[in-house]
Amino acid sequence: MKHANHHRLILIERVLLLKSVSIFSETPESILAEIAHLMEEEDLAENKNVFKEGETGNCMYIIFKGTVRVHKGSQTLAILTDNNYFGELALLDTETRSATVTTETECILYKINQEPFYDLIECRPEVIKAVVQNLSKRLRDVNHKLYELSKK
């Protein structure tokens, strides 16, 4: 990617990025600073797989810039863009990925790996509380959508 070096975020910018992402929006800045230290930048060209369905997951991604498509085969499940995240279940368990994620545009992603995240939540259990609350909300939303679809 051409101007990747211009986008490297300093710590405070990483904290602001985390704060803008719903999964971490309620997390205090002091803890976000610790999570920010774990973030690894990845620059990907258009039409590259971030990961494939069936691969073992061990990290989540936050989109700083760009657009990705979450899909199963040719069926699109979601289009995600700046300040969105994906792969978050892999922070909690090492299961296989349930879908493929492909870049639609050039992307700057920040990756958080499971192992250092586990180390962090051992000393900062409030981090896991925020993650679980957000996942619970997502699950409730999915259940509601399924219920609405079942009534049609």
C-alpha positions in Angstrom: 0.0 0.0 0.0 1.4 3.3 -1.1 1.2 5.7 1.9 1.0 3.1 4.7 3.8 4.8 6.8 1.8 8.0 6.9 -1.0 6.2 8.7 0.9 4.6 11.5 -1.0 5.6 14.6 0.6 6.8 17.8 -0.7 5.5 21.1 -3.3 8.2 21.7 -4.7 7.7 18.2 -4.9 4.0 18.8 -6.8 4.7 22.1 -9.2 7.0 20.2 -9.7 4.3 17.5 -10.5 1.7 20.2 -12.9 4.1 21.9 -14.8 4.6 18.6 -15.3 0.8 18.2 -18.5 -0.3 19.9 -16.9 -3.4 21.6 -14.6 -1.1 23.5 -16.7 2.1 23.8 -17.4 1.7 27.5 -13.9 0.7 28.4 -11.9 3.3 30.4 -9.0 5.0 28.6 -6.4 3.6 31.0 -7.3 0.1 29.9 -7.7 1.1 26.2 -4.1 2.3 26.4 -3.0 -1.2 27.5 -5.0 -2.8 24.6 -3.6 -0.2 22.2 -0.1 -1.6 23.0 -1.3 -5.0 21.7 -2.5 -3.7 18.3 -0.5 -4.6 15.2 -1.0 -2.7 12.0 -1.6 -4.6 8.8 -1.9 -3.0 5.3 -3.7 -5.0 2.7 -4.4 -4.4 -0.9 -7.8 -4.7 -2.5 -9.3 -8.1 -3.0 -7.1 -10.0 -0.4 -8.4 -12.5 2.1 -7.9 -11.4 5.7 -8.8 -14.9 6.7 -10.8 -17.8 5.3 -13.8 -19.7 6.6 -12.5 -22.9 8.4 -9.1 -21.4 9.4 -8.3 -21.4 13.1 -8.9 -18.0 14.6 -6.6 -16.4 17.1 -7.1 -12.7 16.7 -9.6 -9.9 16.0 -9.3 -7.0 13.6 -10.3 -3.3 13.7 -10.7 -1.4 10.5 -8.9 1.9 10.6 -9.4 2.7 6.9 -11.1 0.7 4.1 -13.9 -1.7 3.5 -14.1 -5.5 3.9 -16.7 -8.1 2.9 -17.7 -10.9 5.2 -19.0 -13.8 3.2 -19.7 -17.5 3.0 -18.8 -18.5 -0.6 -20.5 -15.9 -2.8 -23.1 -15.0 -0.2 -22.3 -11.6 1.4 -23.1 -11.5 5.2 -21.9 -8.0 5.9 -19.9 -5.1 4.5 -17.8 -3.4 7.1 -15.9 -0.1 7.0 -13.9 2.3 9.1 -14.2 1.9 12.9 -15.8 -1.5 12.6 -14.4 -4.8 13.8 -14.6 -8.5 13.0 -13.2 -11.8 14.2 -13.8 -10.9 17.9 -14.9 -14.4 18.9 -11.3 -15.5 18.3 -10.3 -13.4 21.3 -12.4 -15.7 23.5 -11.8 -19.1 22.0 -9.7 -20.7 19.3 -12.4 -22.0 17.0 -12.5 -22.1 13.2 -13.6 -18.9 11.4 -17.3 -19.0 10.5 -16.9 -16.9 7.4 -14.3 -15.5 5.0 -13.3 -11.8 5.1 -12.0 -10.2 1.9 -10.8 -6.6 1.4 -13.1 -4.6 -1.0 -10.6 -1.7 -1.0 -7.1 -1.1 0.2 -7.3 -1.5 4.0 -5.4 -0.5 7.1 -6.4 -3.0 9.8 -5.3 -3.3 13.4 -5.0 -6.8 14.8 -5.3 -7.8 18.4 -3.9 -11.3 19.1 -5.6 -13.7 21.5 -2.6 -14.6 23.7 -1.5 -11.1 24.8 -5.2 -10.3 25.2 -5.6 -13.2 27.6 -2.6 -11.9 29.5 -4.2 -8.5 29.8 -7.6 -9.8 31.0 -5.9 -11.8 33.7 -4.9 -8.5 35.4 -7.7 -6.4 34.0 -10.9 -8.4 34.2 -13.1 -5.3 33.4 -11.9 -5.7 29.8 -13.6 -9.0 29.4 -16.8 -7.6 30.9 -17.0 -5.0 28.1 -16.3 -7.6 25.4 -19.0 -10.0 26.8 -21.6 -7.2 27.1 -21.0 -6.3 23.5 -21.2 -9.9 22.3 -24.4 -10.4 24.3 -25.9 -7.4 22.5 -24.9 -8.8 19.1 -26.4 -12.2 20.0 -29.7 -10.6 21.1 -29.8 -8.6 17.8 -29.3 -11.8 15.8 -31.9 -13.6 17.8 -34.3 -10.7 17.2 -33.6 -10.8 13.5 -34.1 -14.6 13.4 -37.4 -14.2 15.2 -38.6 -11.5 12.8 -37.6 -13.7 9.8 -39.5 -16.6 11.3 -42.7 -14.6 11.4 -42.6 -13.9 7.6 
